[in-house]
Amino acid sequence: MEAVSPENTRSRHVCGVNSTNKVGISTSSIQAFDPVAMTVRTRSGKTYILAGPPETCPLGEAAWKKWSKENAIVAEKDVSGEYFSTDPSPTTVTFKKVGFRYGDAAC
C-alpha cells in the first residue's frame, strides 16, 4: 500500500497476514524490495518474506486500517500491481524489478 500523510509525504508498506501466527500486520515503510528473494526490508530494520501473490485478506485489511488511523493517513492506494503482474495462466506469476524491497506479509 502507498500511504499519504497529512504533510503529503508518501510511503509504501506491506500489509497482510504473518503466515507463522496468522496475525494481521502492517509494516513500517519499505526501504528495499528484492523480487528474486521476495523479501522486503522496512524502516524498522525488519526483513519480511512475501509468500504468494498479493490478495485481499480480512486480517491484513484490518491491520492496515488500524495503522492508517493511528498514523493519520489522508489517502492510500494499492500499488501491488506495480510490483506483481499475473499471466492468465494460473501457474505463471511474473515480477517487475523496482528500487524497493518487500517483507513477510502474505495472506
C-alpha positions as CSV (number, residue, x, y, z in Angstrom):
1,M,0.0,0.0,0.0
2,E,1.0,3.6,-0.6
3,A,0.1,6.0,2.2
4,V,0.0,9.7,2.1
5,S,0.5,11.6,5.4
6,P,-1.1,15.0,6.3
7,E,2.2,16.6,5.2
8,N,1.8,15.0,1.8
9,T,4.7,12.5,2.4
10,R,4.3,9.2,0.6
11,S,5.5,5.9,1.9
12,R,4.9,2.3,0.9
13,H,4.1,-0.6,3.2
14,V,3.2,-4.3,3.2
15,C,0.0,-5.4,4.9
16,G,-1.1,-8.9,5.1
17,V,-1.0,-11.9,7.4
18,N,2.0,-13.3,9.2
19,S,2.0,-16.9,8.0
20,T,3.6,-18.2,11.2
21,N,1.0,-17.0,13.7
22,K,-1.9,-15.9,11.4
23,V,-1.9,-12.3,12.8
24,G,-2.6,-9.3,10.6
25,I,0.3,-7.0,10.1
26,S,1.1,-3.6,8.5
27,T,4.8,-2.8,8.2
28,S,6.8,0.4,8.6
29,S,7.8,2.0,5.3
30,I,9.6,-0.2,2.8
31,Q,13.2,0.6,2.3
32,A,14.2,-2.2,-0.1
33,F,12.4,-4.9,-2.2
34,D,14.2,-7.9,-3.6
35,P,12.0,-9.5,-6.3
36,V,14.2,-12.6,-6.6
37,A,14.3,-13.5,-2.9
38,M,10.8,-12.0,-2.5
39,T,11.8,-10.1,0.6
40,V,11.2,-6.6,2.0
41,R,13.3,-4.7,4.4
42,T,11.5,-1.9,6.3
43,R,12.5,1.3,8.0
44,S,12.4,-0.6,11.4
45,G,15.1,-2.9,10.0
46,K,12.9,-6.0,9.8
47,T,13.0,-8.2,6.8
48,Y,9.8,-9.9,5.7
49,I,9.4,-12.8,3.2
50,L,6.5,-12.5,0.8
51,A,4.6,-15.7,0.2
52,G,2.4,-16.0,-2.8
53,P,0.8,-13.3,-5.0
54,P,-1.0,-10.3,-3.5
55,E,-4.6,-11.0,-2.4
56,T,-7.2,-9.5,-0.2
57,C,-7.5,-10.8,3.3
58,P,-9.6,-9.5,6.2
59,L,-6.8,-9.7,8.8
60,G,-4.4,-7.8,6.6
61,E,-7.0,-5.2,5.8
62,A,-7.9,-4.7,9.5
63,A,-4.2,-4.2,10.3
64,W,-3.8,-1.7,7.6
65,K,-6.9,0.3,8.6
66,K,-5.7,0.4,12.2
67,W,-2.2,1.5,11.2
68,S,-3.7,4.1,8.8
69,K,-5.9,5.6,11.6
70,E,-3.1,5.6,14.1
71,N,-0.8,7.4,11.6
72,A,-3.5,9.9,10.4
73,I,-3.2,8.7,6.8
74,V,-5.2,11.0,4.5
75,A,-5.0,8.9,1.3
76,E,-4.0,5.4,0.3
77,K,-3.6,3.4,-2.8
78,D,-3.0,-0.3,-3.5
79,V,0.3,-0.4,-5.5
80,S,0.6,-4.2,-5.7
81,G,0.2,-4.0,-9.5
82,E,3.5,-2.0,-9.7
83,Y,5.4,-5.0,-8.3
84,F,3.4,-8.0,-9.4
85,S,1.5,-9.0,-12.6
86,T,-0.1,-12.3,-13.2
87,D,-0.4,-14.0,-16.5
88,P,-3.8,-15.5,-17.5
89,S,-2.2,-18.9,-16.9
90,P,-2.9,-19.8,-13.2
91,T,0.6,-21.3,-12.9
92,T,2.6,-18.2,-14.0
93,V,3.4,-15.2,-12.0
94,T,5.8,-12.5,-13.2
95,F,7.5,-9.8,-11.2
96,K,8.9,-6.4,-12.0
97,K,12.2,-5.3,-10.6
98,V,11.9,-1.9,-8.9
99,G,14.1,0.1,-6.5
100,F,12.3,-1.1,-3.3
101,R,12.3,-4.3,-1.2
102,Y,9.3,-6.0,0.5
103,G,8.5,-8.4,3.6
104,D,6.8,-11.3,5.5
105,A,3.2,-10.3,4.9
106,A,1.2,-12.8,2.9
107,C,-2.4,-13.9,3.0
